[in-house]
Amino acid sequence: MASTDEATVNTSHVEKKKKPPARYWQEKQEGKGEDGVKTEQALQKTQNAKKRKQEEDREDGKKFISGKSDPFPGPAPIPEDRVQKFKRKTKTKKPGRRHYKLRDMIARSEEASDMAQKQAARFDLLLPEDAGFLEGDEDEDTCTISQEDIADAVDITSGAKYFNLKLSQFGPYRLDYSKTGRHLLVGGRRGHVACIDWQSKELMCEINVMESVNDVKWLHSETMYAVAQKKWLYIYDSNGIELHCIRKFNDVLRMQFLPYHFLLATASATGFLQYLDVSVGKEVAAICTKTGRLDVMCQNPHNAIIHLGHHNGTVTLWSPNQKEALVKMLCHQGGVRSVTVDKTGTYMVTSGMDKKLKVYDIRAFKPFKSYFLPAGASCLSLSQRGLLSAATGDIVQVYRDVWNTPVTKPYMAHRVRGTAWGLQFCPFEDVLGVGHGDGFTSMLVPGAGEPNFDGLDANPYRSAKQRQEWEVKALLEKIQPELISLDPHELGQVDNATFEQRHQDRVQVLGFDPLAKEKFIPKYKKKGRSSAGSIERRKKQVAHEDQRDIIKQTVEDKMKMEKERREKEKKAAVLSNQISALDRFKK
């Protein structure tokens, strides 16, 4: 028996030696026994790896190659005031747990908005240019510094932006800069019209329309512009070729172009405010203001509302959606001479025949600053950085912070060769264009323009191909004129007052409140029984039951009324069959 056991042991030893080599699929299961259970050694390795990972996660920052940890872990902190500058919206109230898809959508939208806000705040540090202002020496007023001194002190490129165009034959001139600030359009009272690439001093076209010109205005790009001539409104291209003569728009005195709506707003001598959609060539609205001649006009860039000044001292606000003025403000004791609004849509500056310059807060429609000018101001213009220019005769004065601090003296002053007839700050440049009786003057006003431009909105350095692509995108994103209102944020809100009024009218018509009963909310069921289809079926079933009760009650009421009517008829018939003592008088 002993020999047999020894033979068995030797056989098993031989079998162990003849074990085949491990395959590639078996190498992945290293550390496992024959029965597929992990050995103690494999479990120990897994626990060690977990501990090592937890220790790495506890560290403040990632380790460098040298083994040291990052002394400044995580993203760089952003100042709170800079984050608030780029705040887009308030957080939306999330619905209940049942609407989990909507909750996820709102959460993703808020995460994207927060990320964009933080990125914009970070990139604000990387903006290449800063806005500067003119500073004088001790006991020196900046208004005494001449344009020649400024042009000599700055670099050659900036100094070349101060120039004069002597055009005394066809003046006085009105002007308009394109949205990018690259091109200049001037129109003389006696018919001279010219468009210029003013930075390179290249003349694009020059024509004489052979009749008086009241106003000129660029359209959506520098390839087209509108000219308000003596009788009708004309559209020209950048080569001076007449494209359209719009005879519906007659006796136009002032024009404003709304770039995001592709609307040309015109004010005429007959008292009509008209809107022309330049993308399709149709008249959108024609409003009779009933206030006489309209020769004072400006637009609010924030909400595209048109401001008109009148001879009785009032300023009215207009939208193409209403035939009546949205707001009427009594601003001056005499006629209004000029109106302008800043780019944020917060402040409005007016000048009148009473020689006063007033600053209004449009949000409250109240004045909070008033200044007296000895000769009054005939033209006003606000820059992108809040500088105000006012023309009095042949003197142009520029004021700084007219709504924050009381202004006692001008920031800059310059005398032109003739009476100023048009003022406008050039976008993205420290330049003020002045059209006067002797031609055109380009002034240097440090700190007037926005130093950093948005290349997707108005790029001064765009090529012809980029301009064409921008034009297509702008047409696709065109805002409809029906959306113009005093508060542009009102579009995303619910009009509770109108809803309540409609509900009251409905209650009066029906005789009962259809919304008085609580709305049926289906119970949430599992195993796929709360799909959209099943929920709608349950809602319809309950609605039919409620409707059945209402119909039943209505039928019962009708039957009751019919029964009462029959009883009344029966009583009347009985009374008519009775013989009365008065029947003998019947003929």
C-alpha positions as CSV (number, residue, x, y, z in Angstrom):
1,M,0.0,0.0,0.0
2,A,2.8,2.3,0.8
3,S,4.3,1.8,-2.7
4,T,1.0,2.7,-4.3
5,D,0.8,6.0,-2.4
6,E,4.3,6.9,-3.4
7,A,3.5,6.3,-7.0
8,T,0.5,8.5,-6.7
9,V,2.5,11.3,-5.3
10,N,5.2,11.0,-8.0
11,T,2.5,11.1,-10.7
12,S,1.0,14.3,-9.4
13,H,4.4,15.8,-9.2
14,V,5.0,14.9,-12.9
15,E,1.6,16.4,-13.9
16,K,2.5,19.7,-12.2
17,K,5.7,19.9,-14.1
18,K,3.9,19.3,-17.4
19,K,1.6,22.3,-16.9
20,P,1.3,24.2,-20.3
21,P,2.5,27.9,-20.4
22,A,0.1,30.8,-19.7
23,R,-1.7,32.4,-22.6
24,Y,-2.2,36.2,-23.2
25,W,-5.8,36.0,-21.9
26,Q,-4.6,34.3,-18.8
27,E,-1.9,36.9,-18.1
28,K,-4.6,39.5,-17.5
29,Q,-5.9,37.3,-14.6
30,E,-2.6,37.3,-12.8
31,G,-3.0,37.1,-9.1
32,K,-6.1,34.9,-9.4
33,G,-6.3,31.3,-8.3
34,E,-7.6,28.4,-10.3
35,D,-11.1,29.0,-9.1
36,G,-11.1,32.7,-10.3
37,V,-10.9,34.2,-6.8
38,K,-8.4,36.9,-6.1
39,T,-5.5,35.9,-3.9
40,E,-4.3,37.8,-0.9
41,Q,-1.4,39.2,-2.8
42,A,-3.7,40.7,-5.5
43,L,-6.0,42.2,-2.9
44,Q,-3.0,43.8,-1.1
45,K,-1.9,45.4,-4.4
46,T,-5.3,46.8,-5.1
47,Q,-5.6,48.3,-1.6
48,N,-2.1,49.9,-1.9
49,A,-3.1,51.4,-5.3
50,K,-6.3,52.9,-3.8
51,K,-4.3,54.4,-0.8
52,R,-1.8,55.8,-3.2
53,K,-4.5,57.4,-5.3
54,Q,-6.3,58.9,-2.2
55,E,-3.0,60.4,-1.0
56,E,-2.5,62.0,-4.5
57,D,-6.0,63.4,-4.4
58,R,-5.5,64.9,-1.0
59,E,-2.6,66.9,-2.3
60,D,-3.4,70.6,-3.0
61,G,-2.0,70.6,-6.5
62,K,-0.5,68.4,-9.2
63,K,3.2,67.5,-8.8
64,F,5.8,68.6,-11.1
65,I,8.5,66.4,-12.5
66,S,10.7,67.5,-9.6
67,G,8.2,66.1,-7.2
68,K,7.2,69.5,-5.7
69,S,3.5,70.5,-5.5
70,D,2.1,73.6,-7.2
71,P,2.2,76.6,-4.8
72,F,-0.8,78.2,-6.6
73,P,-3.3,75.4,-7.1
74,G,-6.5,75.8,-9.2
75,P,-7.5,78.6,-11.5
76,A,-6.4,82.1,-10.8
77,P,-8.9,84.1,-8.7
78,I,-11.0,86.8,-10.5
79,P,-12.0,90.0,-8.7
80,E,-15.8,90.1,-8.0
81,D,-16.3,93.5,-9.6
82,R,-14.8,92.4,-12.9
83,V,-17.1,89.3,-12.9
84,Q,-20.2,91.5,-12.2
85,K,-19.2,93.6,-15.2
86,F,-19.9,90.7,-17.6
87,K,-22.9,89.3,-15.8
88,R,-25.5,88.2,-18.3
89,K,-28.7,87.2,-16.4
90,T,-30.1,86.2,-13.1
91,K,-30.4,82.5,-12.3
92,T,-33.6,80.8,-13.4
93,K,-35.7,79.1,-10.9
94,K,-35.5,75.3,-11.6
95,P,-38.7,73.3,-11.9
96,G,-39.6,70.3,-9.8
97,R,-38.0,66.9,-10.0
98,R,-40.6,65.6,-12.4
99,H,-39.3,67.8,-15.2
100,Y,-35.8,66.4,-14.9
101,K,-34.9,67.1,-18.5
102,L,-35.8,70.7,-18.2
103,R,-33.7,70.9,-15.0
104,D,-30.7,69.4,-16.7
105,M,-31.1,71.8,-19.6
106,I,-31.3,74.9,-17.3
107,A,-28.3,73.6,-15.3
108,R,-26.2,73.2,-18.5
109,S,-27.2,76.6,-19.7
110,E,-26.2,78.2,-16.4
111,E,-22.9,76.4,-16.4
112,A,-22.1,77.7,-19.9
113,S,-23.1,81.2,-19.0
114,D,-20.9,81.2,-15.8
115,M,-18.0,79.8,-17.8
116,A,-18.4,82.5,-20.5
117,Q,-18.7,85.2,-17.8
118,K,-15.5,84.1,-16.1
119,Q,-13.6,83.8,-19.4
120,A,-14.7,87.3,-20.5
121,A,-13.5,88.6,-17.1
122,R,-10.2,86.9,-17.5
123,F,-9.7,88.1,-21.1
124,D,-10.5,91.6,-20.0
125,L,-7.0,91.7,-18.6
126,L,-5.6,90.9,-22.0
127,L,-7.2,93.8,-23.9
128,P,-4.4,95.5,-25.8
129,E,-5.4,99.1,-25.4
130,D,-6.4,101.5,-22.6
131,A,-8.4,104.6,-22.8
132,G,-6.5,107.8,-21.9
133,F,-7.3,111.4,-21.3
134,L,-5.6,114.7,-21.8
135,E,-3.9,116.0,-18.7
136,G,-2.4,119.5,-18.4
137,D,0.5,120.7,-16.2
138,E,0.0,122.4,-12.9
139,D,-2.4,125.3,-13.1
140,E,-3.0,124.6,-16.8
141,D,-6.5,124.1,-18.2
142,T,-6.8,121.4,-20.8
143,C,-9.3,123.6,-22.8
144,T,-6.5,126.1,-23.5
145,I,-4.4,123.4,-25.3
146,S,-4.7,123.9,-29.1
147,Q,-5.2,121.1,-31.7
148,E,-1.8,122.0,-33.3
149,D,0.0,121.3,-29.9
150,I,-1.7,118.0,-29.5
151,A,-0.9,117.0,-33.1
152,D,2.8,117.9,-32.6
153,A,3.0,115.9,-29.3
154,V,1.5,112.6,-30.5
155,D,2.9,110.2,-33.0
156,I,2.8,110.7,-36.7
157,T,-0.2,108.3,-37.3
158,S,-2.3,110.0,-34.6
159,G,-1.2,113.5,-35.7
160,A,-2.4,112.8,-39.2
161,K,-6.0,112.4,-37.9
162,Y,-6.2,116.2,-37.3
163,F,-6.9,117.9,-40.6
164,N,-9.2,120.4,-42.3
165,L,-11.0,120.2,-45.6
166,K,-11.7,123.6,-47.0
167,L,-15.0,123.4,-48.9
168,S,-16.4,126.8,-48.7
169,Q,-18.3,126.7,-52.0
170,F,-21.0,124.1,-51.2
171,G,-21.2,124.3,-47.4
172,P,-22.4,124.1,-44.6
173,Y,-21.8,120.4,-44.3
174,R,-23.4,117.5,-42.4
175,L,-21.4,114.3,-41.8
176,D,-21.7,110.7,-40.8
177,Y,-19.2,108.0,-39.8
178,S,-19.7,104.4,-40.7
179,K,-20.3,101.9,-37.9
180,T,-16.6,100.7,-38.1
181,G,-15.3,104.2,-38.0
182,R,-13.3,103.8,-41.1
183,H,-15.3,105.7,-43.7
184,L,-16.6,109.3,-43.7
185,L,-19.6,110.7,-45.5
186,V,-20.1,114.4,-46.0
187,G,-23.0,116.3,-47.6
188,G,-23.0,120.0,-48.4
189,R,-26.1,122.1,-48.2
190,R,-25.7,123.1,-51.9
191,G,-25.5,119.5,-53.3
192,H,-22.0,118.3,-52.8
193,V,-21.7,114.7,-51.5
194,A,-18.5,112.8,-50.9
195,C,-17.5,109.6,-49.2
196,I,-13.9,109.2,-48.0
197,D,-11.7,106.5,-46.4
198,W,-10.5,109.3,-44.0
199,Q,-7.7,107.4,-42.4
200,S,-5.9,106.8,-45.7
201,K,-7.3,110.0,-47.1
202,E,-8.6,108.1,-50.2
203,L,-11.6,109.6,-52.0
204,M,-14.1,106.8,-52.8
205,C,-16.6,109.0,-54.7
206,E,-17.6,112.6,-55.1
207,I,-20.8,113.8,-56.8
208,N,-23.0,116.9,-57.0
209,V,-26.7,116.1,-56.9
210,M,-27.6,119.6,-58.2
211,E,-30.1,120.3,-55.5
212,S,-30.1,121.0,-51.8
213,V,-29.0,118.2,-49.4
214,N,-30.6,118.1,-45.9
215,D,-28.9,115.0,-44.4
216,V,-26.6,112.1,-45.3
217,K,-26.5,108.6,-43.6
218,W,-24.5,105.4,-44.1
219,L,-26.6,102.3,-44.4
220,H,-25.6,98.8,-43.0
221,S,-22.2,98.9,-44.7
222,E,-19.9,101.3,-46.4
223,T,-21.1,100.3,-49.9
224,M,-24.5,102.1,-49.7
225,Y,-25.6,105.5,-48.3
226,A,-28.8,107.5,-48.2
227,V,-29.1,111.2,-49.1
228,A,-32.1,113.3,-48.1
229,Q,-32.4,115.8,-51.0
230,K,-34.7,118.7,-51.5
231,K,-37.7,116.6,-52.6
232,W,-37.1,112.9,-52.3
233,L,-34.9,110.3,-50.6
234,Y,-32.1,108.8,-52.7
235,I,-29.9,105.7,-52.2
236,Y,-26.4,105.7,-53.8
237,D,-23.6,103.2,-53.8
238,S,-19.9,103.9,-52.9
239,N,-19.1,104.7,-56.5
240,G,-21.7,107.5,-56.6
241,I,-24.2,105.6,-58.7
242,E,-27.9,106.2,-58.0
243,L,-29.5,103.0,-56.9
244,H,-33.0,104.1,-55.8
245,C,-35.2,107.2,-55.7
246,I,-37.9,106.6,-53.0
247,R,-40.7,109.0,-53.7
248,K,-42.8,107.8,-50.7
249,F,-40.3,109.6,-48.5
250,N,-40.6,113.3,-49.4
251,D,-39.2,116.5,-47.7
252,V,-36.9,114.4,-45.4
253,L,-34.9,116.6,-43.0
254,R,-33.2,114.1,-40.6
255,M,-32.3,110.4,-40.8
256,Q,-31.2,107.7,-38.4
257,F,-30.2,104.1,-39.3
258,L,-31.0,101.2,-37.0
259,P,-28.2,98.7,-37.8
260,Y,-29.6,95.6,-36.1
261,H,-33.1,96.1,-37.6
262,F,-32.0,97.3,-41.1
263,L,-34.4,100.2,-40.7
264,L,-33.9,103.7,-42.0
265,A,-35.9,106.2,-39.9
266,T,-36.7,109.5,-41.5
267,A,-38.3,112.7,-40.1
268,S,-39.8,115.1,-42.6
269,A,-40.9,118.7,-42.8
270,T,-44.5,117.5,-43.1
271,G,-44.5,116.0,-39.6
272,F,-44.2,112.3,-40.7
273,L,-41.9,109.8,-39.1
274,Q,-41.3,106.9,-41.6
275,Y,-39.4,103.7,-41.4
276,L,-37.9,102.0,-44.4
277,D,-36.7,98.4,-44.3
278,V,-33.6,98.5,-46.5
279,S,-33.2,94.7,-46.7
280,V,-36.4,94.3,-48.7
281,G,-37.1,97.9,-49.7
282,K,-40.5,98.2,-48.0
283,E,-42.0,100.9,-45.9
284,V,-42.6,99.5,-42.4
285,A,-44.5,102.3,-40.8
286,A,-45.6,105.9,-41.5
287,I,-46.6,107.8,-38.4
288,C,-48.1,111.3,-38.4
289,T,-46.7,112.9,-35.2
290,K,-49.0,116.0,-35.5
291,T,-46.2,118.2,-34.1
292,G,-45.2,120.1,-37.2
293,R,-41.7,120.3,-38.8
294,L,-39.3,117.6,-37.5
295,D,-35.7,118.8,-37.7
296,V,-34.3,117.4,-34.4
297,M,-33.8,113.6,-34.3
298,C,-31.6,111.0,-32.6
299,Q,-31.8,107.3,-31.7
300,N,-31.3,105.3,-28.5
301,P,-28.7,102.7,-29.4
302,H,-29.8,100.5,-26.5
303,N,-33.4,99.9,-27.6
304,A,-33.7,101.5,-31.1
305,I,-36.3,104.0,-29.9
306,I,-36.4,107.3,-31.9
307,H,-36.2,110.6,-30.0
308,L,-37.7,113.7,-31.7
309,G,-37.4,117.3,-30.5
310,H,-40.2,119.8,-31.2
311,H,-40.6,123.6,-31.3
312,N,-42.8,123.6,-28.1
313,G,-39.9,122.3,-25.9
314,T,-41.1,118.6,-25.8
315,V,-39.1,115.5,-26.6
316,T,-41.2,112.5,-27.8
317,L,-40.1,108.8,-28.0
318,W,-41.4,106.7,-30.9
319,S,-41.6,103.1,-31.9
320,P,-42.8,101.8,-35.4
321,N,-45.3,99.6,-33.6
322,Q,-47.5,102.4,-32.3
323,K,-49.1,105.4,-33.9
324,E,-48.9,107.5,-30.7
325,A,-45.8,108.6,-28.8
326,L,-44.5,106.2,-26.2
327,V,-43.4,109.0,-23.9
328,K,-43.7,112.8,-24.0
329,M,-41.3,114.9,-21.9
330,L,-41.4,118.7,-21.4
331,C,-37.7,119.5,-21.5
332,H,-37.3,123.2,-22.3
333,Q,-39.3,126.4,-22.1
334,G,-38.3,127.1,-25.7
335,G,-37.9,124.9,-28.8
336,V,-35.5,122.0,-28.7
337,R,-32.4,122.5,-30.8
338,S,-30.6,119.1,-30.4
339,V,-30.9,115.8,-28.6
340,T,-28.4,112.9,-28.1
341,V,-28.4,109.6,-26.1
342,D,-25.5,107.7,-24.8
343,K,-24.7,104.1,-25.9
344,T,-26.0,102.5,-22.7
345,G,-29.5,104.1,-23.2
346,T,-29.3,105.6,-19.7
347,Y,-28.8,109.3,-20.2
348,M,-30.3,111.8,-22.7
349,V,-28.8,115.3,-23.2
350,T,-30.9,118.1,-24.7
351,S,-30.3,121.7,-25.6
352,G,-33.0,124.3,-26.2
353,M,-33.7,127.9,-27.2
354,D,-33.7,128.8,-23.5
355,K,-29.9,128.4,-23.6
356,K,-29.9,125.5,-21.2
357,L,-28.2,122.1,-21.5
358,K,-30.1,119.4,-19.5
359,V,-29.2,115.8,-18.7
360,Y,-32.0,113.4,-18.2
361,D,-32.2,109.9,-16.8
362,I,-34.3,108.0,-19.3
363,R,-35.1,105.2,-16.8
364,A,-37.0,107.6,-14.6
365,F,-37.7,110.4,-17.2
366,K,-36.4,113.0,-14.8
367,P,-33.7,115.7,-15.2
368,F,-30.9,115.6,-12.7
369,K,-28.3,118.0,-14.2
370,S,-28.9,121.4,-15.8
371,Y,-26.2,123.8,-17.2
372,F,-26.5,127.3,-18.6
373,L,-24.6,128.1,-21.9
374,P,-24.3,131.8,-22.7
375,A,-25.3,131.3,-26.4
376,G,-26.9,127.8,-26.2
377,A,-25.9,124.7,-28.1
378,S,-27.0,124.1,-31.7
379,C,-25.4,120.5,-32.1
380,L,-24.7,117.8,-29.5
381,S,-22.9,114.5,-29.7
382,L,-21.9,111.8,-27.2
383,S,-18.8,109.6,-27.6
384,Q,-18.5,105.9,-26.8
385,R,-16.6,106.8,-23.5
386,G,-19.2,109.4,-22.4
387,L,-17.6,112.7,-23.6
388,L,-20.2,115.3,-24.7
389,S,-19.5,117.8,-27.5
390,A,-21.6,120.9,-27.9
391,A,-21.3,123.4,-30.8
392,T,-22.1,127.1,-30.1
393,G,-21.7,129.1,-33.3
394,D,-18.1,128.5,-34.5
395,I,-16.8,127.2,-31.2
396,V,-16.9,123.5,-30.4
397,Q,-16.6,122.5,-26.7
398,V,-16.1,119.1,-25.2
399,Y,-17.3,118.2,-21.7
400,R,-16.3,115.3,-19.5
401,D,-18.6,113.5,-17.0
402,V,-21.6,115.7,-17.4
403,W,-23.8,113.3,-15.4
404,N,-21.5,112.3,-12.5
405,T,-20.0,115.6,-11.4
406,P,-21.0,119.3,-11.8
407,V,-19.1,120.7,-14.8
408,T,-17.7,124.2,-14.4
409,K,-15.4,124.4,-17.5
410,P,-15.0,122.4,-20.7
411,Y,-12.5,119.6,-21.2
412,M,-11.4,120.9,-24.6
413,A,-12.4,123.7,-26.9
414,H,-11.7,124.5,-30.6
415,R,-12.7,127.3,-33.0
416,V,-13.7,126.2,-36.5
417,R,-13.8,128.4,-39.6
418,G,-17.6,128.6,-40.0
419,T,-20.8,128.0,-38.0
420,A,-20.9,124.3,-37.0
421,W,-23.7,122.5,-38.6
422,G,-23.0,118.8,-37.7
423,L,-21.1,117.0,-35.0
424,Q,-20.2,113.3,-34.6
425,F,-17.6,111.3,-32.7
426,C,-15.8,108.7,-34.8
427,P,-16.3,105.1,-33.4
428,F,-13.1,103.5,-32.0
429,E,-11.1,106.7,-32.5
430,D,-10.2,109.7,-30.4
431,V,-11.6,111.9,-33.2
432,L,-14.5,114.4,-33.4
433,G,-15.8,115.3,-36.8
434,V,-17.2,118.8,-37.3
435,G,-19.1,119.9,-40.4
436,H,-19.3,123.7,-40.7
437,G,-19.8,126.5,-43.2
438,D,-16.2,126.4,-44.5
439,G,-15.9,122.6,-44.9
440,F,-15.0,119.8,-42.5
441,T,-12.6,119.6,-39.5
442,S,-11.3,116.4,-37.8
443,M,-10.4,117.2,-34.2
444,L,-8.3,115.1,-31.8
445,V,-10.1,114.4,-28.5
446,P,-8.1,112.1,-26.3
447,G,-10.2,109.5,-24.4
448,A,-13.3,109.8,-26.7
449,G,-13.3,106.4,-28.5
450,E,-13.6,102.9,-27.3
451,P,-10.0,101.4,-27.5
452,N,-11.1,97.8,-28.0
453,F,-13.5,96.8,-30.7
454,D,-15.6,93.6,-31.2
455,G,-14.3,92.0,-34.4
456,L,-17.5,90.1,-34.9
457,D,-19.7,93.2,-34.7
458,A,-17.7,96.2,-36.2
459,N,-14.2,95.4,-37.3
460,P,-12.4,98.5,-38.7
461,Y,-9.8,96.3,-40.4
462,R,-12.0,93.8,-42.1
463,S,-11.5,92.8,-45.7
464,A,-14.1,92.7,-48.5
465,K,-14.7,89.0,-48.0
466,Q,-15.1,89.4,-44.2
467,R,-17.6,92.3,-44.9
468,Q,-19.6,90.0,-47.2
469,E,-19.8,87.2,-44.7
470,W,-20.7,89.7,-41.9
471,E,-23.5,91.1,-44.1
472,V,-25.0,87.6,-44.6
473,K,-24.9,86.8,-40.9
474,A,-26.4,90.2,-40.0
475,L,-29.3,89.6,-42.4
476,L,-29.9,86.2,-40.9
477,E,-29.9,87.7,-37.4
478,K,-32.0,90.7,-38.3
479,I,-34.4,91.8,-35.6
480,Q,-38.0,92.4,-36.6
481,P,-39.4,95.9,-36.0
482,E,-42.3,94.4,-33.9
483,L,-39.7,93.7,-31.2
484,I,-38.8,97.4,-30.7
485,S,-39.9,98.5,-27.2
486,L,-38.8,100.8,-24.4
487,D,-37.5,97.9,-22.3
488,P,-35.6,95.4,-24.5
489,H,-35.6,92.9,-21.6
490,E,-39.4,92.7,-21.6
491,L,-39.4,90.1,-24.3
492,G,-38.4,87.3,-22.0
493,Q,-41.0,88.1,-19.3
494,V,-44.6,87.2,-18.9
495,D,-47.1,90.1,-19.1
496,N,-49.1,89.3,-15.9
497,A,-51.4,92.4,-16.2
498,T,-52.6,91.5,-19.7
499,F,-53.1,87.8,-18.7
500,E,-55.2,88.8,-15.7
501,Q,-57.3,91.2,-17.8
502,R,-57.9,88.5,-20.4
503,H,-58.8,86.1,-17.6
504,Q,-61.4,88.5,-16.1
505,D,-63.0,89.0,-19.5
506,R,-63.2,85.3,-19.9
507,V,-64.8,84.8,-16.5
508,Q,-67.4,87.5,-17.3
509,V,-68.3,85.8,-20.7
510,L,-68.5,82.3,-19.3
511,G,-70.1,83.1,-16.0
512,F,-67.6,81.0,-14.0
513,D,-63.9,80.8,-13.5
514,P,-62.4,77.9,-15.6
515,L,-59.2,78.0,-13.7
516,A,-60.7,77.9,-10.2
517,K,-60.3,74.2,-9.8
518,E,-56.8,72.8,-9.1
519,K,-55.0,71.5,-12.1
520,F,-54.8,67.7,-12.3
521,I,-51.2,66.5,-11.8
522,P,-50.7,62.9,-12.7
523,K,-48.9,60.7,-10.2
524,Y,-45.5,59.5,-11.2
525,K,-45.4,55.8,-11.9
526,K,-42.4,53.5,-12.4
527,K,-41.6,50.8,-15.0
528,G,-42.2,53.2,-17.9
529,R,-45.8,53.8,-17.1
530,S,-45.1,57.6,-16.9
531,S,-44.3,58.1,-20.5
532,A,-45.5,61.2,-22.2
533,G,-48.3,59.3,-24.0
534,S,-49.7,57.7,-20.9
535,I,-49.6,61.0,-18.9
536,E,-51.6,62.7,-21.7
537,R,-54.1,59.9,-21.7
538,R,-54.6,60.2,-18.0
539,K,-55.0,63.9,-18.3
540,K,-57.6,63.6,-21.0
541,Q,-59.5,61.0,-19.0
542,V,-59.8,63.3,-16.0
543,A,-60.6,66.2,-18.3
544,H,-63.5,64.2,-19.9
545,E,-64.8,63.3,-16.4
546,D,-64.8,66.9,-15.4
547,Q,-66.4,67.9,-18.7
548,R,-69.1,65.1,-18.2
549,D,-70.0,66.6,-14.8
550,I,-70.3,70.1,-16.3
551,I,-72.5,68.8,-19.1
552,K,-74.6,66.9,-16.7
553,Q,-75.1,70.0,-14.5
554,T,-75.9,72.1,-17.6
555,V,-78.5,69.5,-18.8
556,E,-80.1,69.4,-15.3
557,D,-80.3,73.2,-15.3
558,K,-81.9,73.3,-18.7
559,M,-84.5,70.6,-17.7
560,K,-85.3,72.6,-14.6
561,M,-85.8,75.8,-16.6
562,E,-87.9,74.0,-19.1
563,K,-90.1,72.5,-16.4
564,E,-90.6,75.9,-14.8
565,R,-91.5,77.4,-18.2
566,R,-94.1,74.6,-18.8
567,E,-95.7,75.2,-15.4
568,K,-96.0,78.9,-16.1
569,E,-97.7,78.2,-19.4
570,K,-100.0,75.8,-17.8
571,K,-101.0,78.3,-15.1
572,A,-101.5,81.0,-17.8
573,A,-103.8,78.6,-19.8
574,V,-105.9,77.8,-16.7
575,L,-106.3,81.5,-15.9
576,S,-107.3,82.2,-19.5
577,N,-110.1,79.5,-19.4
578,Q,-111.7,81.0,-16.3
579,I,-114.8,83.2,-16.8
580,S,-114.5,86.7,-15.4
581,A,-117.1,89.3,-14.7
582,L,-115.3,91.6,-17.0
583,D,-115.9,89.4,-20.0
584,R,-119.2,91.1,-20.7
585,F,-117.4,94.2,-21.8
586,K,-115.5,92.3,-24.5
587,K,-116.7,92.9,-28.1
